[in-house]
């Protein structure tokens, strides 16, 4: 479970289950809407059409960085206490 919000000029995402706090830039903050618990390796196609202010290359690079966090268990981590 990830919560994202703005606090003044800062863009922040908190991954509740891993405890990770991420300070984001604007593109990462916007692209977070296209990530999730079953995050794929490739940037979703709808991100390109819904975020036209960014180039495909910018979105792909940013998504790769978010995906790396996902693979490390720091973004959209699973709830290890779900069965309790």
N, C-alpha and C positions, 0 to 999 in steps of 0.2 A: 504494500500500500504506500503510495507516494502522495504527498501533499506539496503543492507548489503555490507560491505566493510572492507578491512584491512587498517589500518593506522599504519605503522611501525609494532611493534609486537602485536598490539591490533586488535581484531576482534570486529566489531561494527555493530549493526543493529538498524535502526531508523524506528519506526512505524510512518509514516507521519500523519495519521489521529488521533491517540491518543496523539502524541507528545512524546511518550516514547522512550528513548534511552537505548539500552541494550549493555553492555560490555559482550562479549561471550568468552567461551573457544573454542578450535578448534572443538570439537565434536558438540557443539551447532551450531557453524558457518556452519559446513558441513551439519548438519541435517536440517538447515533452508530451504534447497532446497526441502525438502519433506513436508513443511508446506504450508498453503494457507488460503484463505478467508473462505473456507468450511472445515476447519481442523477437521479431525475425532479424536475420543478418542484414537485410537490405532495407533501405529507407522506403516506406510505403509510398506508392505512386500518388495518393491523394495529397501528400505533403507538398509536392511540387506545385499542384494547382491551387491549394489553399494558402500557400505561403509564397506568393509571387514576388514579394519584395527581396527574396533571396535567390541566388543562382542555384542550379542543380548541383554544382560542385560544392558550394558552401553547405548545402543541406546534406549532401552525401558525407562530407568530412565530419560535420557535426554529429550526424547520426552514428557514424563509426565510433566516435568518442563516447557517445551515450551507450552504444552497444557494448563497448569494452567495460564500462561500469556495470552493465547488466551481467556480463559474463563473470565478472569478479564478485558478484553477489552484493553489489553496493547500490543497485537500482532495481526496483521491483523484486526485491528479495522475497522469498517465500516465508510464510509464518511458521516457524519451527514449533510453535505451541498450539497449532491448529487442532491437533488430536487430543489435547488435554481437556 
